[in-house]
């Protein structure tokens, strides 16, 4: 066995050396052919490429498959990361939903304990937005409901998300709505949670500014803005939007109503409150005190006699 292995090694080593030499010679010849700058050699190289390269398409298949697998793996990794992010957001939404349910139950319990009576007359009529003003100096829309539907001038309108404007002009079948962004709009508002009251003034921009704010330092961007109900213009508690800081460093309101897609508007039926004409009925009159009795004449004479010696003593 040792002799056979020695003989195979004796024959294998020269063959390996011969094959390596032939391979090196072929590579050297290919290098020379590719480096020679001659028209004939150039035509030979072109013919060689045309004949050899198309027959090597099968050799590129594993490479293309491998590249496709790498791209698929990268896309799968991106999908997995997006899935994980959506799972986290869904978990947060579940927590927020649970918190909202708890707050709703707590609010219902507090209303029940306080025996709060909500305004049952505050209903609404929904109208379709027919057209807008189309003017940069006037922000208004036209609804397909009017006096025949019981619409009254001055009623508030919402788009289901937030306050959009008020009725300004009522016809028999149509009515016009002045939006909060109009320059003629003035709405009393309240900023929560600070409780600051102010005025929302339209300036034909998407974010109207806040004017006449008593303590601006107590207001922060992101605070909730609702209607205050002052002056009886709008019912109190209607969502208007949230506070934002404008580019001019003024406090503005980012409106909750989606003005880019105003297709339907709800007109709130707000009935005026009861007026008290007899103011005196609200003031409790205090009973009149009896007059003090006049001092008796005898007491006056005694006081005069006691005062006379004292005056004489001071004069001496």
PAKOLTOR-23505 format. One record per residue (C-alpha): y, z, x. Coordinates in nm, 4 decimals, m for minus. Each point is the difference from the previous one (the first is absolute). Example, Ala and Ser with C-alpha at 12.3 -4.5 7.8 and 13.67 -1.06 7.14 Angstrom:
# PAKOLTOR-23505
@v m0.4500; w 0.7800; u 1.2300
@v 0.3440; w m0.0660; u 0.1370
END
This chain:
# PAKOLTOR-23505
@v 0.0000; w 0.0000; u 0.0000
@v 0.2348; w 0.0803; u 0.2860
@v m0.0717; w m0.3378; u 0.1613
@v 0.0732; w m0.1890; u m0.3241
@v 0.3319; w 0.1806; u m0.0463
@v 0.0971; w m0.0708; u 0.3602
@v m0.0851; w m0.3697; u m0.0390
@v 0.2049; w m0.0277; u m0.3229
@v 0.2971; w 0.1596; u 0.1728
@v m0.0376; w m0.2398; u 0.2897
@v 0.0179; w m0.3033; u m0.2345
@v 0.2611; w 0.1470; u m0.2420
@v 0.2674; w 0.0871; u 0.2522
@v 0.0436; w m0.3568; u 0.1387
@v 0.0052; w m0.1393; u m0.3558
@v 0.2703; w 0.2438; u m0.1034
@v 0.2026; w m0.0889; u 0.3072
@v m0.0422; w m0.3714; u m0.0727
@v 0.1085; w 0.0416; u m0.3644
@v 0.3028; w 0.2032; u 0.0986
@v 0.0965; w m0.2634; u 0.2560
@v m0.0366; w m0.2828; u m0.2535
@v 0.2074; w 0.1956; u m0.2542
@v 0.2748; w 0.0639; u 0.2519
@v m0.0010; w m0.3686; u 0.0961
@v 0.0308; w m0.1060; u m0.3671
@v 0.2856; w 0.2390; u m0.0583
@v 0.1743; w m0.1239; u 0.3121
@v m0.0403; w m0.3635; u m0.1122
@v 0.1383; w 0.0844; u m0.3464
@v 0.2947; w 0.1726; u 0.1617
@v 0.0677; w m0.3054; u 0.2163
@v m0.0285; w m0.2352; u m0.2986
@v 0.2435; w 0.2103; u m0.2007
@v 0.2479; w 0.0234; u 0.2884
@v 0.0031; w m0.3643; u 0.1096
@v 0.3108; w m0.1769; u m0.1242
@v m0.1153; w m0.3581; u m0.0603
@v 0.0040; w m0.2288; u m0.3071
@v m0.3725; w m0.0701; u 0.0309
@v m0.0858; w 0.3655; u 0.0303
@v 0.2312; w 0.0728; u m0.2948
@v m0.1864; w m0.2528; u m0.2172
@v m0.3281; w 0.1497; u 0.1169
@v 0.1173; w 0.3495; u m0.0960
@v 0.1132; w m0.1193; u m0.3438
@v m0.3318; w m0.1735; u m0.0687
@v m0.1874; w 0.3064; u 0.1191
@v 0.1974; w 0.2283; u m0.2329
@v m0.0507; w m0.2365; u m0.2947
@v m0.3744; w m0.0044; u 0.0524
@v m0.0670; w 0.3607; u 0.0921
@v 0.2452; w 0.2127; u m0.2044
@v m0.1023; w m0.1175; u m0.3537
@v m0.3591; w 0.0808; u 0.0763
@v 0.1008; w 0.3596; u 0.0785
@v 0.1201; w 0.0807; u m0.3532
@v m0.3090; w 0.2115; u m0.0484
@v 0.1100; w 0.2157; u 0.2913
@v 0.3334; w 0.0802; u m0.1713
@v m0.1663; w 0.1184; u m0.3231
@v m0.0780; w 0.3518; u 0.1315
@v 0.3569; w 0.0329; u 0.1272
@v 0.1548; w m0.0995; u m0.3338
@v m0.2416; w 0.2299; u m0.1840
@v 0.0901; w 0.2865; u 0.2289
@v 0.3744; w m0.0595; u m0.0524
@v m0.0548; w m0.0054; u m0.3768
@v m0.1933; w 0.3251; u 0.0167
@v 0.2805; w 0.1645; u 0.1964
@v 0.2614; w m0.1156; u m0.2518
@v m0.2148; w 0.1190; u m0.2915
@v m0.0412; w 0.3379; u 0.1662
@v 0.3761; w 0.0317; u 0.0483
@v 0.0654; w m0.0906; u m0.3642
@v m0.2663; w 0.2486; u m0.1086
@v 0.1703; w 0.2673; u 0.2094
@v 0.3357; w m0.0772; u m0.1653
@v m0.1618; w 0.0153; u m0.3452
@v m0.1592; w 0.3325; u 0.0886
@v 0.3370; w 0.1445; u 0.1098
@v 0.1654; w m0.1232; u m0.3211
@v m0.2831; w 0.1519; u m0.2025
@v 0.0461; w 0.3348; u 0.1710
@v 0.3749; w m0.0103; u m0.0633
@v m0.0570; w m0.0813; u m0.3682
@v m0.2445; w 0.2895; u m0.0238
@v 0.2628; w 0.2369; u 0.1415
@v 0.2640; w m0.1298; u m0.2411
@v m0.2445; w 0.0343; u m0.2909
@v m0.0687; w 0.3594; u 0.1001
@v 0.3741; w 0.0704; u 0.0075
@v 0.0418; w m0.1657; u m0.3398
@v m0.2737; w 0.2217; u m0.1426
@v 0.1790; w 0.3062; u 0.1351
@v 0.3309; w m0.1187; u m0.1495
@v m0.1716; w m0.0705; u m0.3317
@v m0.1461; w 0.3496; u m0.0066
@v 0.3410; w 0.1484; u 0.0827
@v 0.1624; w m0.2072; u m0.2765
@v m0.2591; w 0.1150; u m0.2528
@v 0.0549; w 0.3609; u 0.0982
@v 0.3773; w m0.0394; u m0.0317
@v m0.0432; w m0.1665; u m0.3387
@v m0.2175; w 0.2853; u m0.1237
@v 0.2444; w 0.2563; u 0.1372
@v 0.2918; w m0.1801; u m0.1664
@v m0.1841; w m0.0054; u m0.3326
@v m0.0740; w 0.3715; u 0.0289
@v 0.3636; w 0.0815; u 0.0815
@v 0.1239; w m0.2086; u m0.2914
@v m0.2443; w 0.1780; u m0.2278
@v 0.1067; w 0.3432; u 0.1252
@v 0.3687; w m0.0789; u m0.0346
@v m0.0471; w m0.1630; u m0.3409
@v 0.2023; w m0.3036; u 0.1146
@v 0.0758; w m0.2590; u m0.2697
@v 0.0313; w m0.3507; u 0.1358
@v 0.2347; w m0.2531; u m0.1550
@v m0.2175; w m0.1932; u m0.2449
@v 0.2828; w m0.2363; u m0.0941
@v 0.0103; w m0.1563; u 0.3482
@v m0.2001; w m0.3181; u m0.0687
@v 0.0538; w m0.3534; u 0.1271
@v 0.0055; w m0.3663; u m0.0996
@v m0.1339; w m0.2575; u 0.2449
@v 0.1829; w m0.3284; u 0.0416
@v m0.0600; w m0.3160; u 0.2019
@v 0.2514; w m0.0968; u 0.2676
@v 0.1284; w m0.3438; u m0.0967
@v 0.2373; w m0.0734; u 0.2866
@v 0.2313; w 0.1619; u 0.2500
@v 0.3666; w m0.0505; u 0.0692
@v m0.0576; w m0.2012; u 0.3167
@v 0.3300; w 0.1199; u 0.1447
@v 0.0462; w 0.1903; u 0.3289
@v 0.2812; w 0.1999; u m0.1622
@v m0.1836; w 0.1067; u m0.3160
@v m0.3489; w 0.1473; u m0.0231
@v m0.1313; w m0.0203; u m0.3571
@v m0.2904; w m0.1351; u m0.2036
@v m0.0464; w m0.1141; u m0.3593
@v m0.2695; w 0.1436; u m0.2309
@v m0.1529; w m0.1540; u m0.3121
@v 0.0665; w 0.3113; u m0.2113
@v 0.3221; w 0.0947; u m0.1725
@v 0.1596; w 0.1668; u m0.3000
@v m0.2821; w m0.1061; u m0.2330
@v m0.2343; w 0.2107; u 0.2172
@v 0.2306; w 0.3021; u m0.0167
@v 0.1469; w m0.0408; u 0.3491
@v 0.3237; w 0.1910; u 0.0561
@v 0.2530; w m0.0573; u 0.2741
@v m0.0344; w 0.2455; u 0.2900
@v m0.3744; w 0.0665; u m0.0184
@v m0.1921; w 0.0271; u 0.3284
@v m0.2560; w m0.2583; u 0.1115
@v m0.2954; w 0.0391; u 0.2369
@v m0.2660; w m0.2328; u 0.1363
@v m0.2763; w 0.2604; u m0.0275
@v 0.0587; w 0.1289; u 0.3536
@v 0.3622; w 0.1023; u 0.0085
@v 0.3405; w m0.0323; u m0.1605
@v 0.1227; w m0.3607; u 0.0015
@v 0.3338; w 0.0091; u m0.1851
@v 0.1632; w 0.0458; u m0.3384
@v 0.0707; w m0.2084; u m0.3069
@v 0.3474; w m0.1548; u 0.0160
@v 0.0515; w m0.2393; u m0.2859
@v m0.2277; w m0.0361; u m0.3043
@v m0.0486; w m0.3090; u m0.2116
@v m0.2107; w m0.0507; u m0.3066
@v m0.3015; w m0.1328; u 0.1932
@v 0.0906; w 0.0593; u 0.3650
@v 0.1607; w 0.2661; u 0.2150
@v 0.1389; w 0.0105; u 0.3523
@v m0.1024; w 0.2579; u 0.2595
@v 0.2363; w 0.1009; u 0.2809
@v m0.2198; w 0.0848; u 0.2998
@v 0.0586; w 0.2985; u 0.2267
@v 0.0967; w m0.2359; u 0.2804
@v 0.2926; w m0.1457; u m0.1947
@v 0.3482; w 0.0895; u 0.1232
@v 0.0890; w 0.1298; u m0.3482
@v m0.2917; w 0.2449; u m0.0087
@v 0.0671; w 0.3744; u 0.0329
@v m0.2952; w 0.2345; u m0.0544
@v 0.0028; w 0.3818; u 0.0332
@v m0.2972; w 0.1002; u 0.2148
@v m0.1654; w 0.3081; u 0.1438
@v m0.1648; w 0.0190; u 0.3426
@v m0.3163; w 0.2086; u 0.0144
@v m0.0977; w 0.2491; u 0.1299
@v 0.3519; w 0.1057; u 0.1042
@v 0.1360; w m0.0399; u m0.3544
@v 0.3147; w m0.1787; u 0.1191
@v 0.1772; w m0.2021; u m0.2695
@v 0.1806; w m0.3192; u 0.0851
@v 0.0839; w m0.3475; u m0.1260
@v m0.1994; w m0.3165; u 0.0695
@v 0.2526; w m0.2819; u 0.0393
@v m0.1168; w m0.3608; u m0.0119
@v 0.1345; w m0.2358; u 0.2674
@v m0.2076; w m0.3168; u m0.0637
@v m0.2471; w 0.1021; u 0.2719
@v m0.3678; w 0.0890; u m0.0277
@v 0.0698; w 0.3640; u 0.0977
@v 0.3064; w 0.1443; u m0.1785
@v 0.1926; w 0.2767; u 0.1809
@v 0.0316; w 0.3625; u m0.1081
@v 0.3542; w 0.1178; u m0.0640
@v 0.1636; w 0.3381; u m0.0707
@v m0.2812; w 0.1998; u 0.1586
@v 0.1070; w 0.3615; u 0.0387
@v m0.2235; w 0.0981; u 0.2953
@v m0.1328; w m0.3080; u 0.1824
@v m0.1576; w 0.2163; u 0.2713
@v m0.2524; w 0.1288; u m0.2569
@v m0.1251; w m0.3498; u m0.0802
@v m0.2681; w m0.1652; u 0.2127
@v m0.1382; w m0.3562; u m0.0035
@v m0.3041; w m0.0134; u m0.2233
@v 0.1320; w 0.2514; u m0.2548
@v m0.0723; w m0.0832; u m0.3616
@v 0.2892; w m0.1226; u m0.2172
@v m0.0037; w 0.0398; u m0.3799
@v 0.2578; w m0.0342; u m0.2745
@v 0.1924; w 0.3227; u m0.0556
@v 0.0891; w m0.0591; u m0.3651
@v 0.3647; w 0.0963; u 0.0582
@v 0.2432; w m0.1587; u m0.2411
@v m0.2796; w m0.1059; u m0.2341
@v m0.0293; w m0.3413; u 0.1687
@v m0.3752; w 0.0217; u 0.0639
@v m0.2712; w 0.2500; u m0.0862
@v m0.0615; w 0.2493; u 0.2805
@v m0.3028; w m0.0286; u 0.2271
@v m0.0386; w m0.3793; u 0.0138
@v m0.1206; w m0.1154; u 0.3423
@v 0.2626; w m0.2074; u 0.1817
@v m0.1382; w m0.0262; u 0.3537
@v 0.0066; w 0.1719; u 0.3368
@v 0.2758; w 0.0716; u 0.2489
@v 0.0267; w m0.2323; u 0.3008
@v 0.2449; w m0.0261; u 0.2892
@v 0.1826; w m0.3324; u 0.0007
@v 0.1023; w m0.2042; u 0.2998
@v 0.3577; w 0.1160; u m0.0592
@v m0.1162; w 0.3647; u 0.0356
@v 0.0586; w 0.0626; u m0.3704
@v m0.2498; w 0.1673; u m0.2283
@v m0.1460; w m0.2586; u m0.2333
@v m0.2757; w m0.0108; u m0.2609
@v m0.3084; w m0.2166; u 0.0405
@v m0.0618; w m0.0835; u m0.3651
@v m0.3469; w 0.0469; u m0.1469
@v 0.0450; w m0.2881; u m0.2467
@v m0.1362; w m0.3282; u 0.1357
@v 0.2987; w m0.2302; u m0.0438
@v m0.1833; w m0.2960; u 0.1525
@v m0.2484; w m0.0100; u m0.2903
@v 0.1882; w 0.1072; u m0.3129
@v m0.2100; w m0.1531; u m0.2763
@v 0.0019; w 0.2796; u m0.2587
@v 0.2443; w 0.2857; u m0.0550
@v m0.0359; w 0.3112; u m0.2119
@v 0.3059; w 0.1031; u m0.1968
@v m0.0041; w 0.3774; u m0.0526
@v 0.1142; w 0.1242; u m0.3377
@v 0.2226; w 0.2913; u 0.1000
@v 0.1524; w 0.1733; u m0.3009
@v 0.3235; w 0.1934; u 0.0552
@v m0.0195; w 0.3772; u m0.0030
@v 0.1372; w 0.2156; u m0.2766
@v 0.3716; w 0.0715; u 0.0303
@v 0.1511; w 0.3412; u m0.0744
@v 0.3341; w m0.0371; u m0.1758
@v 0.0718; w 0.3662; u m0.0754
@v 0.0486; w 0.1492; u 0.3453
@v 0.0846; w 0.3433; u m0.1391
@v m0.3486; w 0.0352; u m0.1415
@v m0.1379; w 0.0164; u 0.3542
@v 0.2339; w 0.2797; u 0.1139
@v m0.0873; w 0.3549; u m0.1069
@v 0.3229; w 0.1811; u m0.0995
@v 0.0342; w 0.3518; u 0.1401
@v 0.0983; w 0.2718; u m0.2494
@v 0.3675; w 0.1020; u 0.0186
@v 0.0646; w 0.3409; u 0.1525
@v 0.1956; w 0.2526; u m0.2190
@v 0.3637; w 0.0650; u 0.1112
@v 0.0681; w 0.3048; u 0.2060
@v 0.1697; w 0.2839; u m0.1987
@v 0.3675; w 0.0728; u 0.0778
@v 0.0662; w 0.3320; u 0.1779
@v 0.1275; w 0.2876; u m0.2236
@v 0.3720; w 0.0948; u 0.0170
@v m0.0829; w 0.3545; u 0.1120
@v m0.1849; w m0.1312; u 0.3008
@v 0.2975; w m0.2182; u 0.0905
@v 0.2395; w 0.2995; u m0.0071
@v m0.2344; w 0.2067; u 0.2193
@v m0.0172; w m0.2819; u 0.2557
@v 0.3819; w m0.0242; u 0.0033
@v 0.0388; w 0.3758; u 0.0610
@v m0.2469; w m0.0040; u 0.2891
@v 0.1708; w m0.2975; u 0.1607
@v 0.3541; w 0.1569; u m0.0199
@v m0.0551; w 0.2978; u 0.2383
@v m0.1732; w m0.2274; u 0.2434
@v 0.2968; w m0.2329; u 0.0099
@v 0.2402; w 0.2928; u 0.0493
@v m0.2036; w 0.1356; u 0.2888
@v 0.0069; w m0.3298; u 0.1767
@v 0.3747; w m0.0376; u m0.0521
@v 0.0856; w 0.3457; u 0.1629
END
